[in-house]
């Protein structure tokens, strides 16, 4: 390990660095993108961005001009800021932040938690393109209607739309012959974006493309020049990364000047269904269809008389005998929709409504509207400008709940972070409450794959968002739950700003757990009726099983503890009996997942032992498995995270049934199982005493000179806490060390016991504080030949990784040691290595707003280390921040003398009275009030340092597995 200068020195120095939109990376000159096929010689053509400066031309060309105090300058680098009627705080939203580097965000148009994310696609495969758009690639192949924001795995990008004409034949065909995409170059200076709106000039065609959206409808506007042939391509076969188009269909409805169709896909989400209706405001001249011919491996035109293509019963290419597309060759269907531009240019507006349930009924046969046709009514009788105004107003209403004043550059990062925080938890139900749900199998093989390991057939259904089971839709069914990431801060932020939506999220989680289905085996034989489970990582009606944990539990506890669910159910008109029933069902769902027999990984071993055993590989590992010597490289993380989940379950039981319920005691005791991974001792001559370590099947800690009792093998190297892929999820022993968010005082006390085993005179909390100092002041040796540094290891300050989730709460933990001034320094240091107002301005995967929500809380001056009603005080960023908490109340945070140097709290008052503790309660925030800090450039080591100033002790229950610990572990 390499020792660096102290945290405080680093933080103060880092705190002087500014954040700015003025960055060379906003240029797209000499872009190099590696071909996914491995030919590193394939590079993109250079695109000249024109003359500098890229900063707003209000001063000289050195990018040091100061914003006007009368009208602050919005700095979006080379991008011209959007200025539209009705914009206030949305002026500060820069959707290009996070589209470069590892952020994996997208810049297109959407609404808060919207079903539609209408955004550009470069057209390339690769990790950088997970959102569909990578900033440092100056090409576009069109605009698709679904995108993942900040994820680490790829899917979606459904229904690609691209306007073209005869001026260019530029194509992109990277990674798969089935792509072969019409495309265009663009310049970033010709791109504009804000919340709910995106615009770009397609240079190859001289076409201007504009995008906006309602919750369930993407709205396009394309301005075509005069040309002999102008078309809008609707591509249902487009696929990226893990995604695969399993079936597609497009029909030209001439009479109504529209297209209808679907795209079914198989990828990260094993069975995704997107049905659509697309209406145009200009008359369609003609539609030609094309498809990918598997035999010739190229796209060919369908016969000229076709008015539809693909697989749907009754279509021209449907094989009724085999219930499939004719010869199975039309699944990459495309429609080329032509408009008349021979005499003059033309502006075409198009509305594309999505549904996961059906194309639906258009109302002409006296049956009720349904599916995509029903969702299209969101924008009935509205043109592009009206839909855009509505979208911007939605964002203004949400983002305007927090008004901040102060540092203008930080304001752009702040409001963009708020914007990113509401791009997940997306709407999944139609306007009538119906939604798609997949239970088993894959879309690509609806009848199963007997030749591939007896894979079972697809079992899916259409369900109704009906929480009180009265047969009527009542709540909005949400999905896209990246819970290992977002439970830490995205849902807690929503609990303040959008509590009703968060309550609906929890009702959506309950539906995942309770939906019944009958499984089928590979021979199509029915099994026993069964239910699902609470979400782990879900989207589009699918449980993916990605990541780990039972992290629906902190979200459920949050809405119970804060009264959010009660309030929402009352608003929905549920009786008290129905409300009590729903809360009891939530408890049942959590308890069921946490016991033997559920689909939760290793739950049987965890419930029995209090920990999950590790072993070496016993067969040849695949490429991914070789990253770790262990068969499962996350075993130590399971017990740490599951014990936190147990705490959430116990606390929820106490709220609903009281602490006399025996299940409360069961899970309160289980919440101490994190202690089963903690080793006081260690092998002789090893310095690693008092650490969380993996345990083997004999219960021994895996340390120096360890031999696996299962395989008889050895790891070939000795454990140390900076070893990655050594029993900790995406992390190492440093980054997971403080993952006891629910019992931080318990961790501090246990460390004191460990300290006194070797040093009887050790003071309470001394090792806890020393470990934090070491965490922030030592760096892993990146030159060590026996260690691997994952791509997630970004935004480093010491051992801290701001670019990934496990240790996002650690900057706040000095509050528990009575040293809040170090928390203030650590927060600033973490901010400065991860965030700025550029495309590369998020240092890791944003994971549906997780890194962004951290920034929002950090800027406001408090943070939820653990779900529930406690927020730890950090260091405020702005001179003033006013939060509209509802019911006409405001919670105001004022930071006198705050600046990028004045980061330390000197004193504070709350509602006019001296305030010396380092935490707030949720009720204090929601009741409204005035929290005033006085800031300085040197720490006040007395403020918040008293024992009674630290956050409260939240530990419950007893540790029941002490007797099974190895000798010397205590």
Helices and strands as residue ranges (DSSP letters): E 2-3, H 7-14, G 24-26, G 89-92, E 109-110, E 117-121, G 127-129, E 139-140, E 142-144, E 160-165, E 171-172, E 181-182, E 184-185, G 188-190, E 191-194, E 197-202, E 207-213, E 217-224, E 230-235, E 245-253, G 254-256, E 258-265, E 272-280, E 286-293, E 298-301, E 308-310, E 318-319, E 324-325, G 326-328, E 334-339, E 346-355, H 371-376, G 377-379, H 384-399, E 402-405, H 408-420, E 426-427, E 434-440, E 459-464, E 478-479, E 481-482, H 483-486, H 490-497, H 499-514, E 516-520, E 526-531, E 537-539, E 542-543, H 553-561, H 564-571, H 576-593, H 603-609, G 625-627, H 635-657, H 662-670, G 673-677, E 678-679, E 691-692, G 741-743, H 744-758, H 766-777, E 778-779, E 796-797, E 800-801, G 810-817, H 820-832, H 850-860, E 862-863, E 870-873, E 880-886, E 889-896, E 904-910, E 913-914, E 919-921, H 922-926, E 929-936, G 947-949, G 962-964
